[in-house]
Amino acid sequence: MTKLAIENLKLREAYSSWISVSSRYSDLDPNEHVNNGAINSFFEEGRVNLRAERMAVLDKNILSGFALVRFTVEYLREIKYPGLIEVGTMVKKVGNTSYTLGQALFRGTDCFSVAEAVTVFLNPNSKRPEPIDEHLREILNSLECPIRDR
């Protein structure tokens, strides 16, 4: 991710979907920080929440029609236990067979981590990439963030 992309992802107003997750004692590393595995699972909760909130009207099996092909994380600050973490998720880009999500973890106005995830739409039978259908494309475009990386 570029420095500008990271700065844009740190803007709370960029996000169209939110979910709160709790850090757990078992999420701590030996330095008493929430570990990267837990942080990555927080981002996963955000992606699943976006699909459940905004794409469930398409098909009851909507969560099985995608494959995560790239996931990039920048860990900006340590997250301390205990506390709630707010996960923001938004659509950065819609392509032919894939879309890119931007995500961030917040506690209040503090941004702890940002991520980008590229997800490919798969044919349920062949498991090969397939063009995103028009209804799904409309939903994704409606969630696209107006903040652009340069």
N, C-alpha and C positions, 0 to 999 in steps of 0.2 A: 504494500500500500504506500502511496505517496504521502508526503507530509500534509499536503492539502486535503487528501482523502481522509486522513486521520482527523484533521481539524474539523472537517465537515461532519464526520460521524459523531463527534463529541457534542453536537448541537441537539439539545433535547427536542426542539421544535421540528426537527427533521422526521420524527417517528410517528407512524400512523397506528401502530399496534403496541400494546403494553401488557406485560404480565409481571406480577411480583413473585419472587421466589425467596425462600429462607435459606440462609447459610446454616449449615449444621456443624456440630463439633467434629464429626467424622470427616468433614471437608478440609480440615486443617493439615498443613504440612508441618515438618519439625520446627519451622520458624514461627508457628502459630498464625500463619496467613492462610486464607482460603486458597487451596491448591489449583493448579491449572486444569486438572481433570474436572473438578467441580465447576470452575468457571466455564469450561466448554459445555458442560451439561446445562448450565443456565442459558447459554446461547441456544442450545437445542430446544429447551422449553419455549423460548421466544419464537423459534421457527415453527414448531408444532402448533403453538397458540395462534400464530398468524393464519396458518392453513385451516385450523379448526374454526376460527372466527369468521374468516372471509371467504374461504373456498369450499366449505362443507355443503353449500347449496349445489355443487356440481355433481357429487357422487359420494356415497357413503365410504368408498375405499380411496378417497382422494389422497390420503397420506401414503398409500403404497405406490402411487404413480410417479414418484420422483426419486432421483439419486443425487446425493451430495457428491460433487466431483472436485470441489476445491473449498477449503476452509482456511482462512487466514486470520490470525488474532494478533492484536497488539495489546500487551499487558502494560497499562499506563501507571497504575498505582496499586499498592497492596490492598486487599479487602480483608478487613478484620471481622472476626466472629464476636458476638452474634449480630444479627440484623437482617432486615429485608433488603433485597436487591431488586431494583426495577430494571426489567429487560425491555428495551425499545427495539422494534424491528420495522424496517421499511424496505420497499422495493427501490433498488438503485437503477436497474436496467432490465429491459425485457428484450430478449433475442428471439431467434427463430425456434430453437428447441430448448432454450435455457433462460433462466433469469438469475439476476444477482441481487442478493439481499444485503443491506447494511444493518448492523446491530451495535448496540452499546449497552453497558451496564452502568447504572446510576444508583446512588444513594443521595436523595435530595438533588442538589445541583452538581455534585461531584461525579465525574465520569471516571470509572476505574479501568475499563477495557473496551475496545472496539473490535469489530469483526466484519469480514465480508464472506459470504457464502454463495457459491455458484451451484445451482441445482438444475439438473437436466430432467425434462419430461420424458418418460419412457412408455413405449407401447407395452400394454400389460401382457401380451402374449409373447412377443419376440424379445422383450427387454432391451430393445434398441431405441436410441433417441428418435423422437417423433416431434414434428412441429406442434407447438402449443396451440390448442384449439381456440377459436375466436372468443368463446365465452370466458375461458380462463384468462386469455390475453386482456379482455376488457377489465376483469377484476384486478389483474396485476397492474395494468396501466392506471387504474383509479387509485392505487396505493403508491404510485411512484413519487419519490421525493422531488420537490422542486429545486433542491440544492444540488448543484452539479460540481463535480471535480473538473478542474481545468487542466 
